[in-house]
Amino acid sequence: MAKITVVGLGPGDFSLLTLAAWETLRGASRLILRTAVHPTVAELKRRGITFVSYDGYYERASDFSSLYAAIVADLLAQAKAEAEDALVYAVPGSPLVAERTVSLLRERALEAGVELTILPGMSFVEIFCARLGIDPIAGLTIIDAADIERLPTGLFTGCIVTQVYSPAVASETKLSLMEHLPDEYEIVYAHNLGLSDESIRRIPLYKLDRQTDVDHLTSLYLPPQTLGKGNFA
């Protein structure tokens, strides 16, 4: 039976890669990365790990839905073509946190006749919680910036906003939040979590899209009282 093993590359620094993930990456006969735009990839290259990536798909896709669907379709096809060896698919962070391609694989693998193994890993969420002293047991909401308008009424937890990957997305996120929050409301801006140049700073909401280092390693934290008044529809 065709097989795919999914591993996470961790939140950034190579030292945060799990031992199980590293052993799987090192032993892979066929390794595919969702994207090579990740801090851990430079160390993989240095250690002689060979791989291909789906970065070219990003340039051709009209939107993220079609992009992720195309990636999953190709993964399943390649796994079936190489049925004797498990294909290894690596994604940023943890495969089980904010990773749409893995969700799609879980939905489609069985029907496609592909055995799927997912190795849990560390995501940026663990680092964020450690840096801010957040215990998720008290309640924590995690949402993609693209879905910020879907935050429910009466959300009383703290909220981590992921995928604030460009100035345009930062601007859209700011405008959405400013419909319900004061311009000066203090949020936590995080960039390059877990890397040597990590930056965590408190900024007023209106300055979100004025940050000069917004990229794919940018995320936000909204304190619990931000959403405690039930302003979101």
Solvent accessible surface area in square Angstrom, and as a share of the most:
residue,aa,sasa,rsa
1,M,134,0.60
2,A,6,0.05
3,K,87,0.37
4,I,1,0.00
5,T,21,0.12
6,V,0,0.00
7,V,0,0.00
8,G,3,0.03
9,L,0,0.00
10,G,2,0.02
11,P,11,0.07
12,G,0,0.00
13,D,52,0.27
14,F,42,0.17
15,S,89,0.58
16,L,49,0.24
17,L,19,0.09
18,T,45,0.26
19,L,131,0.65
20,A,56,0.43
21,A,2,0.02
22,W,33,0.12
23,E,78,0.35
24,T,30,0.18
25,L,2,0.01
26,R,136,0.49
27,G,66,0.64
28,A,28,0.21
29,S,88,0.57
30,R,72,0.26
31,L,7,0.04
32,I,1,0.01
33,L,0,0.00
34,R,29,0.10
35,T,15,0.09
36,A,30,0.23
37,V,87,0.50
38,H,16,0.07
39,P,44,0.28
40,T,0,0.00
41,V,4,0.03
42,A,72,0.56
43,E,36,0.16
44,L,0,0.00
45,K,124,0.53
46,R,173,0.63
47,R,113,0.41
48,G,56,0.54
49,I,21,0.10
50,T,115,0.67
51,F,46,0.19
52,V,67,0.39
53,S,40,0.26
54,Y,8,0.03
55,D,42,0.22
56,G,32,0.31
57,Y,53,0.20
58,Y,73,0.28
59,E,153,0.68
60,R,171,0.63
61,A,35,0.27
62,S,106,0.69
63,D,78,0.41
64,F,92,0.38
65,S,88,0.57
66,S,48,0.31
67,L,3,0.02
68,Y,42,0.16
69,A,35,0.27
70,A,43,0.34
71,I,0,0.00
72,V,0,0.00
73,A,58,0.45
74,D,37,0.19
75,L,0,0.00
76,L,18,0.09
77,A,59,0.46
78,Q,38,0.17
79,A,0,0.00
80,K,113,0.48
81,A,86,0.67
82,E,62,0.28
83,A,47,0.36
84,E,173,0.78
85,D,77,0.40
86,A,38,0.29
87,L,0,0.00
88,V,6,0.04
89,Y,0,0.00
90,A,0,0.00
91,V,0,0.00
92,P,31,0.20
93,G,11,0.11
94,S,5,0.03
95,P,2,0.01
96,L,93,0.46
97,V,45,0.26
98,A,57,0.44
99,E,13,0.06
100,R,118,0.43
101,T,0,0.00
102,V,2,0.01
103,S,45,0.29
104,L,9,0.04
105,L,0,0.00
106,R,151,0.55
107,E,110,0.49
108,R,96,0.35
109,A,4,0.03
110,L,148,0.74
111,E,162,0.73
112,A,27,0.21
113,G,33,0.32
114,V,2,0.01
115,E,74,0.33
116,L,44,0.22
117,T,61,0.35
118,I,39,0.20
119,L,40,0.20
120,P,94,0.59
121,G,19,0.19
122,M,63,0.28
123,S,3,0.02
124,F,41,0.17
125,V,16,0.09
126,E,81,0.36
127,I,10,0.05
128,F,0,0.00
129,C,12,0.07
130,A,72,0.56
131,R,119,0.43
132,L,45,0.22
133,G,68,0.66
134,I,30,0.15
135,D,83,0.43
136,P,72,0.45
137,I,155,0.79
138,A,91,0.70
139,G,26,0.25
140,L,39,0.19
141,T,30,0.18
142,I,74,0.37
143,I,24,0.12
144,D,49,0.25
145,A,6,0.04
146,A,92,0.71
147,D,47,0.24
148,I,7,0.03
149,E,128,0.57
150,R,181,0.66
151,L,1,0.00
152,P,71,0.45
153,T,88,0.51
154,G,28,0.27
155,L,23,0.11
156,F,141,0.59
157,T,33,0.19
158,G,2,0.02
159,C,0,0.00
160,I,0,0.00
161,V,0,0.00
162,T,4,0.02
163,Q,70,0.31
164,V,0,0.00
165,Y,83,0.32
166,S,26,0.17
167,P,81,0.51
168,A,64,0.50
169,V,20,0.11
170,A,0,0.00
171,S,33,0.21
172,E,113,0.51
173,T,1,0.01
174,K,26,0.11
175,L,103,0.51
176,S,8,0.05
177,L,0,0.00
178,M,53,0.24
179,E,131,0.59
180,H,60,0.27
181,L,14,0.07
182,P,83,0.52
183,D,70,0.37
184,E,120,0.54
185,Y,46,0.17
186,E,89,0.40
187,I,1,0.00
188,V,1,0.01
189,Y,0,0.00
190,A,0,0.00
191,H,17,0.08
192,N,16,0.08
193,L,10,0.05
194,G,15,0.14
195,L,34,0.17
196,S,127,0.82
197,D,90,0.47
198,E,53,0.24
199,S,31,0.20
200,I,56,0.28
201,R,71,0.26
202,R,144,0.52
203,I,14,0.07
204,P,30,0.19
205,L,0,0.00
206,Y,53,0.20
207,K,76,0.32
208,L,0,0.00
209,D,40,0.21
210,R,156,0.57
211,Q,30,0.13
212,T,142,0.82
213,D,40,0.20
214,V,16,0.09
215,D,47,0.24
216,H,89,0.40
217,L,44,0.22
218,T,4,0.02
219,S,7,0.05
220,L,0,0.00
221,Y,20,0.07
222,L,0,0.00
223,P,20,0.13
224,P,60,0.38
225,Q,122,0.54
226,T,3,0.02
227,L,2,0.01
228,G,21,0.20
229,K,174,0.74
230,G,23,0.22
231,N,65,0.33
232,F,6,0.02
233,A,112,0.87
